[in-house]
């Protein structure tokens, strides 16, 4: 059983205004299509943005027929359902029906705008899984996640430099330890990257990394209509005191200090796009490699560029990716060398066979995340490859 869902029993705390909305309705009008299940994950936390009436317009417009249901989940460190309301029987007269729905949406909007975080940190993956329980059969499913996307608790915490880890490793870790919720056929809207103090502003690289992580998460969930663009949210601090949320570092982690005549560079330090050899910031990588050429100038032997992979994915896929990444960095290295030295660069893609690797699978064959991150490296050195 998906352990994300273990907390679900007894967590429903329906907002009082929602209860009042369900009284006093008249005759039924037949729905023209399947009713909607609308789930909102609200990250009403410090460092993120606040909801606004404009940002809620799209999901509230979906509340337009009887049987439509809206569930709101608080996406703080201890996710819980805070709002669960279903459109009841509607007046038979079209004008009365629209007037009633306008008032209904206004009351729901007021209740949603009042939601505030209750516990420290942010656990969006568990909040999403909790909300996904509301999706019923033969209904239209929509998920709206109103949060910066910077999760700081749970299995997808992006603290400790994980913002720039390979998304495949992060998502595999979630899948193997708790499971990713089934969002097949679900429309997802999650405007990531809108932040305010105390969370530092995101660099373009950080914003791209964040989109790649959530893109990989929702791809694993089966969702096919996913929009992660930041729109209709304003980065402004809440006026209320909110539980603390740890700021996520937005700069790439610094590479380790060179050892002898070789330098290991974590893939996060370089900045490869997810699952590819494309560089997120080519100019920064060029400057980094240029410094290494100066540092290793006194070493003997030909230049060598190596790349390795974690155990996540297939052997052939990992080998091809590590070869492509080594080739890409070798191109950058060649631009800093003379023609003769550049011709002598040796390129080795190890995949999972890197002799310097650490064990990144536990006894059950599950990924050890920190070890997997440590195994995704590029090495620039002089002499023979390997440890």
FENNORNOR-V51153 format. One record per backbone hydrogen bond with DSSP energy under -1.0 kcal/mol. NH is the residue of the N-H (numbers start at 0). CO is the residue of the C=O. If there is no record, write none. Layout:
NH | CO
NH | CO
This chain:
4 | 1
5 | 2
7 | 4
10 | 7
12 | 80
17 | 14
19 | 15
20 | 16
21 | 18
22 | 19
36 | 139
37 | 68
38 | 141
39 | 70
40 | 143
41 | 72
42 | 145
43 | 41
44 | 42
47 | 44
49 | 233
55 | 51
56 | 53
59 | 55
60 | 56
62 | 59
63 | 61
66 | 86
67 | 64
68 | 35
69 | 84
70 | 37
71 | 82
72 | 39
73 | 79
74 | 41
81 | 71
82 | 71
84 | 69
86 | 67
96 | 92
97 | 93
98 | 94
99 | 95
100 | 96
101 | 97
102 | 98
103 | 99
104 | 100
105 | 101
106 | 102
107 | 103
108 | 104
109 | 105
110 | 106
111 | 107
112 | 108
114 | 111
116 | 43
120 | 243
122 | 75
126 | 122
127 | 123
128 | 124
129 | 125
130 | 126
131 | 127
133 | 130
134 | 131
139 | 34
141 | 36
142 | 186
143 | 38
144 | 188
145 | 40
146 | 144
150 | 148
151 | 121
152 | 121
156 | 153
157 | 150
161 | 158
163 | 160
164 | 161
169 | 165
170 | 166
171 | 167
172 | 168
173 | 169
174 | 170
175 | 171
176 | 172
177 | 173
178 | 173
182 | 220
185 | 182
186 | 140
187 | 224
188 | 142
189 | 226
191 | 189
191 | 227
192 | 147
195 | 46
198 | 195
206 | 202
207 | 203
208 | 204
209 | 205
210 | 206
211 | 207
212 | 208
213 | 209
214 | 210
215 | 211
216 | 212
217 | 213
218 | 214
219 | 215
220 | 216
222 | 217
226 | 187
235 | 233
258 | 261
261 | 258
262 | 379
264 | 377
266 | 375
269 | 265
270 | 266
272 | 277
275 | 272
279 | 270
284 | 280
285 | 281
286 | 282
287 | 283
288 | 284
289 | 285
290 | 286
291 | 287
292 | 288
293 | 289
294 | 290
295 | 291
298 | 295
303 | 380
304 | 345
305 | 378
306 | 347
307 | 376
308 | 350
317 | 313
318 | 314
319 | 315
320 | 316
321 | 317
322 | 318
323 | 319
324 | 320
325 | 321
326 | 322
327 | 323
328 | 324
329 | 325
330 | 326
331 | 327
332 | 328
333 | 329
334 | 330
335 | 332
336 | 333
341 | 337
342 | 338
344 | 341
345 | 302
347 | 304
349 | 306
352 | 349
356 | 353
361 | 365
364 | 361
367 | 359
371 | 367
372 | 368
373 | 369
374 | 370
375 | 372
376 | 374
377 | 264
378 | 305
379 | 262
380 | 303
381 | 260
382 | 301
